Amino acid sequence: MDAEDRVVIRRATAQDFEEWLALFEAVAKEGRWIGREAPLDRVERREAFERGLEAADALLLVAELRGRLAGTLGAGLRLGIAEFGMLVGEPWRGRGVGSKLLESFLDWAQEKGAHKASLQVWPHNETAIALYEKFGFVKEGRLRRHYRRRNGELWDSIQMGRVLDQTSPGSPYG
Ligand SMILES: CC(C)(COP(=O)(O)OP(=O)(O)OC[C@H]1O[C@@H](n2cnc3c(N)ncnc32)[C@H](O)[C@@H]1OP(=O)(O)O)[C@@H](O)C(=O)NCCC(=O)NCCS
């Protein structure tokens, strides 16, 4: 990788919307990696994008490579749990973009005082599971026949988490 291939991770701005949506749509069209399916609901995506920009407990990161949006990560803090979803466009995978997005997200979660980071992933998404395990996430359970796809199928989902607060006491009830 030369200097021009440097990945810049930054917070999204309002100007990123069209390129962000196109990136999201391209990955959704692949049909097997993320929860949302193409064609995306533009109004719902616009609302999610704006929440990511504006809400104090939300984060919307983009990864820029050679001036193009290569990936994105969206997160929200709920009950002290930082939940996130991420994607990298097909042409840019395997170059460390996902790792850099995840590092920035974990910094944010720590800053926000989250006690845990959490996500869901399709069981067949071995690349994503490998990435999460590299960052200390573990599989915590399998949600069976949990999500309905537009074609009527019901897909299982794997819940993964990484505990950030290892010192607070646990439940006294076992
Ligand atoms: C999963 C995803 C985000 C990874 O992003 P990426 O930029 O390709 O990841 P990186 O280049 O940082 O690689 C990180 C790790 O992922 C794993 N990985 C990457 N490519 C892989 C491959 N082809 N096969 C298996 N593991 C792979 C490795 O553990 C790798 O770490 P290493 O390079 O130290 O071995 C990306 O593939 C993607 O967006 N896929 C489609 C959308 C998606 O699945 N989103 C997640 C939904 S839960």
The ligand as an SDF file (V2000), in Angstrom:
LIG
                    3D

 48 50  0  0  0  0  0  0  0  0999 V2000
  -16.7170   -8.1550    7.2280 C   0  0  0  0  0  0  0  0  0  0  0  0
  -16.0550   -6.9260    6.6480 C   0  0  0  0  0  0  0  0  0  0  0  0
  -16.6100   -5.6820    7.3270 C   0  0  0  0  0  0  0  0  0  0  0  0
  -14.5410   -7.0040    6.9250 C   0  0  0  0  0  0  0  0  0  0  0  0
  -13.9440   -5.8020    6.4540 O   0  0  0  0  0  0  0  0  0  0  0  0
  -12.5060   -5.7960    5.7560 P   0  0  0  0  0  0  0  0  0  0  0  0
  -12.1170   -4.4010    5.5130 O   0  0  0  0  0  0  0  0  0  0  0  0
  -12.5270   -6.7110    4.6060 O   0  0  0  0  0  0  0  0  0  0  0  0
  -11.6410   -6.4520    6.9270 O   0  0  0  0  0  0  0  0  0  0  0  0
  -10.0680   -6.3420    7.1770 P   0  0  0  0  0  0  0  0  0  0  0  0
   -9.3380   -6.2000    5.8880 O   0  0  0  0  0  0  0  0  0  0  0  0
   -9.8410   -5.3110    8.2250 O   0  0  0  0  0  0  0  0  0  0  0  0
   -9.7910   -7.7860    7.7720 O   0  0  0  0  0  0  0  0  0  0  0  0
  -10.0130   -8.0190    9.1200 C   0  0  0  0  0  0  0  0  0  0  0  0
  -10.0870   -9.4990    9.4370 C   0  0  0  0  0  0  0  0  0  0  0  0
  -11.2020  -10.0760    8.8040 O   0  0  0  0  0  0  0  0  0  0  0  0
  -10.8800  -11.4080    8.4920 C   0  0  0  0  0  0  0  0  0  0  0  0
  -10.9010  -11.5550    7.0530 N   0  0  0  0  0  0  0  0  0  0  0  0
  -10.7470  -10.6090    6.1070 C   0  0  0  0  0  0  0  0  0  0  0  0
  -10.9050  -11.1400    4.8790 N   0  0  0  0  0  0  0  0  0  0  0  0
  -11.1480  -12.4560    5.0810 C   0  0  0  0  0  0  0  0  0  0  0  0
  -11.4140  -13.5420    4.2200 C   0  0  0  0  0  0  0  0  0  0  0  0
  -11.4420  -13.3940    2.8840 N   0  0  0  0  0  0  0  0  0  0  0  0
  -11.6580  -14.7630    4.7760 N   0  0  0  0  0  0  0  0  0  0  0  0
  -11.6410  -14.9290    6.1360 C   0  0  0  0  0  0  0  0  0  0  0  0
  -11.3940  -13.9220    6.9970 N   0  0  0  0  0  0  0  0  0  0  0  0
  -11.1560  -12.7090    6.4720 C   0  0  0  0  0  0  0  0  0  0  0  0
   -9.5140  -11.6720    9.0380 C   0  0  0  0  0  0  0  0  0  0  0  0
   -9.6410  -12.0870   10.3870 O   0  0  0  0  0  0  0  0  0  0  0  0
   -8.9130  -10.3120    8.9730 C   0  0  0  0  0  0  0  0  0  0  0  0
   -7.8660  -10.1400    9.8560 O   0  0  0  0  0  0  0  0  0  0  0  0
   -6.3400  -10.3570    9.3510 P   0  0  0  0  0  0  0  0  0  0  0  0
   -6.1620   -9.5290    8.1190 O   0  0  0  0  0  0  0  0  0  0  0  0
   -5.5030   -9.9050   10.5120 O   0  0  0  0  0  0  0  0  0  0  0  0
   -6.2520  -11.8230    9.0700 O   0  0  0  0  0  0  0  0  0  0  0  0
  -16.2400   -6.8640    5.1060 C   0  0  0  0  0  0  0  0  0  0  0  0
  -15.8410   -8.0850    4.5560 O   0  0  0  0  0  0  0  0  0  0  0  0
  -17.6700   -6.5670    4.6910 C   0  0  0  0  0  0  0  0  0  0  0  0
  -18.1080   -5.4340    4.7700 O   0  0  0  0  0  0  0  0  0  0  0  0
  -18.4090   -7.5650    4.2160 N   0  0  0  0  0  0  0  0  0  0  0  0
  -19.7740   -7.3590    3.7280 C   0  0  0  0  0  0  0  0  0  0  0  0
  -20.7020   -6.7030    4.7450 C   0  0  0  0  0  0  0  0  0  0  0  0
  -20.6460   -7.4190    6.0580 C   0  0  0  0  0  0  0  0  0  0  0  0
  -20.5080   -8.6220    6.1250 O   0  0  0  0  0  0  0  0  0  0  0  0
  -20.7860   -6.6480    7.1470 N   0  0  0  0  0  0  0  0  0  0  0  0
  -20.8130   -7.2200    8.4870 C   0  0  0  0  0  0  0  0  0  0  0  0
  -22.2010   -7.6470    8.8240 C   0  0  0  0  0  0  0  0  0  0  0  0
  -22.2990   -8.3780   10.4450 S   0  0  0  0  0  0  0  0  0  0  0  0
  1  2  1  0
  2  3  1  0
  2  4  1  0
  2 36  1  0
  4  5  1  0
  5  6  1  0
  6  7  2  0
  6  8  1  0
  6  9  1  0
  9 10  1  0
 10 11  2  0
 10 12  1  0
 10 13  1  0
 13 14  1  0
 14 15  1  0
 15 16  1  0
 15 30  1  0
 16 17  1  0
 17 18  1  0
 17 28  1  0
 18 19  1  0
 18 27  1  0
 19 20  2  0
 20 21  1  0
 21 22  1  0
 21 27  2  0
 22 23  1  0
 22 24  2  0
 24 25  1  0
 25 26  2  0
 26 27  1  0
 28 29  1  0
 28 30  1  0
 30 31  1  0
 31 32  1  0
 32 33  2  0
 32 34  1  0
 32 35  1  0
 36 37  1  0
 36 38  1  0
 38 39  2  0
 38 40  1  0
 40 41  1  0
 41 42  1  0
 42 43  1  0
 43 44  2  0
 43 45  1  0
 45 46  1  0
 46 47  1  0
 47 48  1  0
M  END
$$$$
